[in-house]
Amino acid sequence: MDSPSTRRGFLKGSVLFVAGAAVSACSGGDPMAKARGASPAGAPKITLNHWYHEYGEAGTQQAAMRYAADFTKANPDIAVKVSWIPGDYATKWTAAVLTPGGPDVYEVNDVSPNMVKANQVTPLDDVLGAEKADFNPAVLEPYTWGGKVYAVPMVVDLMLVFYRPSLFQKAGLPVPTTFDELAGAAKKLTAGKQKGLFAGNDGIGPLATVVPWSNGNPLVRDRKIVYDDPAVVEVLTALKGLYDAKATLQGYSTDWWDPGALVTGAAAMQWGGMWAVPGMTEALGDDVGAFPLPAFEAGGKPVVNMGGWVQVVNGKSANLEAAKRYVRWLWVENTAAQTDWNLAYGFHLPPRTSIAAQAGKLRTGLAKTVMDATAANGVKQPALWTPEVRQPYTDAVTAIVKKDADPARTLAEAARRSQDILDRMPAL
């Protein structure tokens, strides 16, 4: 979930909810004493700490607070402390769950076997219950280990290339169908202060991962690293050519998840997410379109990346059953909240198929274009392509594209490191 304006800002800190009342958890004094004063039923028996990363869309933080207040009103025996975590969220939650005071409930992008073994997550099949059949199975699969599901999806984020049709028309360019055509369009559309393509402030961004997919290489297959491959060498050589041509926008004031570069004309094309569709259409009207990342070449496959956020329960929580009760109430039973969270603050694909089928906002205009592209070309990241496993690859891409490292040798060395990390992961 990313922002049509900025992913940073809004309120910081934590707020405690007791029987539907909000009590500042950042202020001085004893917040539970204040809560007891505000709650005629007295203090709740349990306090859950719920962590969110810092979403950017206006209204998301207020929505999270509202959901917590509604839960505590219905469940006065359980207080919920909502914490809105700015900055490097992944580093912060990783450190927090190593301590006794870590969050009871938190959100992540990935669930690795290491997290399962370390009891940083707990099985949530009972939380999903009979409604599990209503969740998109492709979305559940990366969070399933040993036949157990360790996460409840909150949003599915659809990512592809957005562009300005008027600029394409003026330059006499068709929508690209291969990577060479994409690179050629980026070069032709680079003029003055306008760059042809924005994929990240480092000039590479998510293209490092999704372009190999478009050339038939998933980077990891089962428990085997497969990116030490001529097809990936070919891809990274092409990415380096695009980078060296200075046709990609770098060092912009916001990164690829924010559509500002496309909206302001700093870039003619931008890798981005469906969450930004309302803001882009408000700013640009009909002068914004979308297409999948093209097949790298004939025989390849176009790509729409299906990312997103999921809710997990800390397996070390002292309040495990209450935390699971809260997650089920919020992300399984509360279909109104799921609809609100996915469609009111930016556009996302609801993970429950019945809710997605009723999402009228996704059936028209640019959102429909994205949905149709996803139906034909949606790809979900392999479950074992975890942050630890992919770090050697990320470092190799930077060395190849930006520092002129030898592609084949650099990939081979990185693949050995990634395979070593993968081999040390528990088999579940």
N, C-alpha and C positions, 0 to 999 in steps of 0.2 A: 504494500500500500504506500504510494508515494504521492508527492504533492503537485498540484497544478500551479503552485506559486513558490513555495519553499519547503524543504523537508526539515528545516530547523526553526526553532522558535516555539511559541505558545508557552503555556504554563509548565513550570518544572516542579519536581518534588513528588510528594506522596500525600494522598488524602485517605483518611479512615472513614469507613461507612458503618454505621451502627443503626439497625432498625430503620433504615432509609434516611438517616441524618448524616450529614457530612461534618467531620471534625478534622481540622488541620493536623496532620501528623508531622509537620515540619516546624510547628510553633513550639514555644517553650512550655514547660509544665507537663502535666500528666494527661495525655489525650484521652486515656481511658476514663480518667476521672470526669473529664468534660463529657465523654460519651455517656457515662452513667447518669450524669445530670440531665442529659438530653433524652434518655431512654427510660420511660416509665417502668419497663420490665426489668430494669437493672442492667448490669454489664453482661454482654454475651459470654458464652462459655468458651468460644474459640475465636481466634483472629487469624484470618488467612492473608498472606501477602501475595498480591498478584502483580507481576511485572509485565509491562508493555515496552517495546522499543518506542522511540519518539516518532510517531507518525506525523506527517506534515499537513494532510488535508484539514482545512478548517472544520472544526466540529468533531473530529475523531476523539480527542481527549475528553471533551464534554460527554460524548456518547458512552465512552468507557465508564466514566463516573456515574452516569445515569443507570447503566446496566447494574453496576455494583449496588447502587442505592435501591434499585428495584428488588434485587436478590435479598438484601438484608431486611428490607421491609417484609418480604415473604418468609424470611428465615431469621428471626430476631436472635436466635441462639448463636448465629455466626456473623462476626464482623469481617469486613473485607477492606484491606489496606491496598489501594491502587497506587502503584508507583510507575511514573512516566520517566523512562530512563533515556537521557540524552547521550549523544556522542557514540563511542564505540560500544554498541550494545552487546555484540558477541563476546568481546573480551570481558565485559562486566558480568554477564550472566555466567560465563564459564568459571570465573573466579568465585562468584557468589554461591554457586551450588556445591562448592568444596567446603563450605562453612556450615555450622549448625543453624545460622541465621539466614540461610538462603531462601529464596522465594518458594512458596508452596506451589504456586501456579505461575508458569511463564511461557512465553512464546518463542519459537525458533523457526528456522528454515529447514534444518536437517536433524534427523535422529540417527546417530551412528551406533554401531555395536558397542563401541567404547562407552557411550552414554548409558546403554542398557546394562553393561557389566558393572559400571560404577554406581548403579542405582540412582542415576540422575533423572531417570524417567521411570514410569511404572505402566504396566499394561492397562489399557483403557477400553477393552472390549466390553466390559460391563457398563461403562459410561455410554458407549455407542449404542448398546442394546439392540433392540429389534430394528432401530433406525439405521443401523450400519448398512443395510442393503440399499438405502437411499443416498449414500455417499458415493461419489464417483470413484470406482475401484482403482482407476489409474492414479488418482490423487492419494488414496490410502496406501498404495503399494510401497512407496519409498519409506514409509514409517512402520512397516510390518517386518518383524523379526521373529523367527521361530514360531510362526503362525499366530503371533500376538501383535495387536496394533497398539502403538505407544503414543499416538497423538490424535487429536481431533482437529481436522482442518477448519480454519476460520475464513480464509479467502484464497482464491486461485488467481494469481496475477498473470496476465497474458502479455507477452512482450514480443515486439516485432519492429518493423521500420515504418516510421511516419514521414510524410513528405508534403511539400507544397506543390500541388498540381499546376498552379499558375507559373511557377518557375520552370517546371518540366516542359510545359507547353511553350513557353517563351524560348527555351533552349532547343526545342524540337526533339525532346527525349521521350522514349517510351518507358513504361515501368520496367525495371530490370528483371530479367529472368535467369541470369547467371551472375556469379561474383565479378567476372570481368566487366559485365555491363554495369553493375553497381559501382565498381571502381571507376569506370569510364565516366559515368554520370557525376560522381563526386568530383572528379577532376574538372569536368566541363562546367559544373555549377560553382566552382571556386573562383570568385572574382571580387576584388576590392576587399571589403570587410566581411564578406560572406564566404564561409567554407561549405564544401559540398556535403559533408557528413559529420555528425557528432555522435560518437559512440562511447565517450568517456573522456574525462579530462587528461588521461594519460595517452590518448590517441588510439587506444585498443579496446578497453572496457570489456563488456560481455562477448564481443566478437571472438575473443580468444577461445571461448568454449563453443559457441553456437556455429561458427563457420566450419570447424571440423565435423560437427554433426551433419552439416549440409553436404559434406563430402564423404559420408558413409562411415565415419569413425566416431564411436560413442565415448572414446577416451578410456573408459573402463567397461569391461564386460564380465559379468559374474565376479570372480575374485582375481581377475587378470587385467593388468594395465596393458592397454593396446595402443597407446598414443605414440609409441616408438615405431612409426609407420610412414612410408613414403607419402601416403595421402595427407598426413598431418604436416610433413615437411613442405609439401606443395602449398597447403593452406597458409602456413606461416610465412613462406616466401612471398605469397601474394599479399598478405597483410603488411609485410615489410615494405613492399612496393607502394602500397597505398599510403603508408605512414611517410615514406621518403618523398612522396609526391606533394606533401604538405596540403593535402586536400581534406584532412580531418581537423575539426576544431579541437583545440586543446586549451586548458587553463581557463575555462569559462567560469563565471561566478557561481554557477550551480552545476551539478553533475547530470549524467544522462537521464536519471529518473525524473528530472524536472523538465518540462517542455519549453522552458524559457528561451532556449537557443533557437528552436524552430519558430516560436511565436514572434520573436523580435527580428528574425531574419539573419541571425548570426550563422545559421546553418540551413541548408535547403532540405536536408534529410536528417532524421535523428532516430537512433534506437531508443525505444521508450516503451511505456506500459499503458494498458487500457485504462488504468486508474486516472490518467491525465486527459481522457477523451472529453469530459464536460468542460474543463478549462480551455482546451484547445479549440473546441467548436465555438465556445463563447467568444474567444478572441479572434478566430480566423474565419468563422462561418463555414462556407463550403470549400474554402481553400486549404483543406487538409485531408489527406488520404493515408492509406496504410497498405502495406504489402508484406508478406513473409520475407524473412531473409532468403534470397534466391538460392536455388540449388547451386553448389559451387561450380559445377559444370554439367554437361549432359550426363545423365545417369545418376546424378545426385538427387537430393530431396530438399525442397523448401522447408524452412523451420519457423515455427512460432514456439517460443519458449514458455512452458507452463510452470511458473514458479509459485510462490505464495508463502503464507505464514500458517503455522499450526500451533495449537495449544497443547502443552504437556503438563503433567503433574510430577513434581519432584518426588522420587521414590523414597527420599529421606525425610519427607515431611512428617512432623509429629501429628499432623491433622489430616492424614491421608484420605480417610473416608469423607470428611467434610470437603476437602479440596475436590474430590471426584464428584461429589454431589453438586458443588458449585459449577464445575465445568459442564456437567450434563445439563444442568438448568440453563446455562448461558448459551452453549454452542451446539446442543442437540435438541432440547425441548423447546427453546425459545426461538421459534422460527421467525417471529417478528424482528428480533434483534439481529438475526443473521441476515435478513433482508435489508434492514437498516444499515448494518455495517458494510455490506457489499455494494449497495447501490445509492446511498444517500450522500456520500462524501467523496465520490470518485467512483469509477466503474470497475468492478471485479466480478469474476464468475463465481457465484455461490457454489460451495462444494457439494451441497445436497442437490441432487438432480431434480427433485420436485420443485424446489425453490428456483433453481435456474430456469426451469421450464416456464415459470410464471413471471420471469423478469422481463416485463414489456420494454423497459428502458434499453435492453440489449438487443432488441429486434429491429431497430431502425438506425438509419444514418451510419456514421462512422463506427459505432459500437457493433452494428451488424456486420460490417466489413471485417472487423477483428474477429468476431465470433465465427464467421464463415471460414476465415483463414485458419482458425484454430481447429475447426472440425476436420479440415482437410490435411493440416500439417502440424498439429500440436505435438510437441515432444516434451516429455518429463525427464528431468535430470536423473541419471542412474543413482540408485540408493547409496552405493558405495563411493560415489564421487563427493566425498566429504571434504570439509575445509583442510583437514590434515593431509589427505591423499592428494588433493589438487595443488597444494602450495608449491611443491617442486616444479610442477608444470607451469604454474603462474610465473615463477621466477625464470623458467626457461624461455617463456614467451617474451618477457621483458628483455632478456639478454639477446634473443634472436632479432626481434623487431627493432629495438631501440639501440642496441650496442653492437650490432653486426657479428654476433656469435655464430659459429657454424651450426646450421639447423640440425643436421642429422646427429652429430656428435653431442650437441647440447640436449636434444630430446632423449637420446639413449641414456645419458647420465641421469637426467631427471626421472626417466621411467624406472630406473633401478631404485632410486630413492623412494618413489611413490609405491613401487611394488613391495619394498621392505616395510613401509608403513602399513600397507594393506595386509601383508602376511602376519603382522603382529596384532591385527584386529581379531577379536574372538569370533569364532564361527557360531552362529546362532540358528 
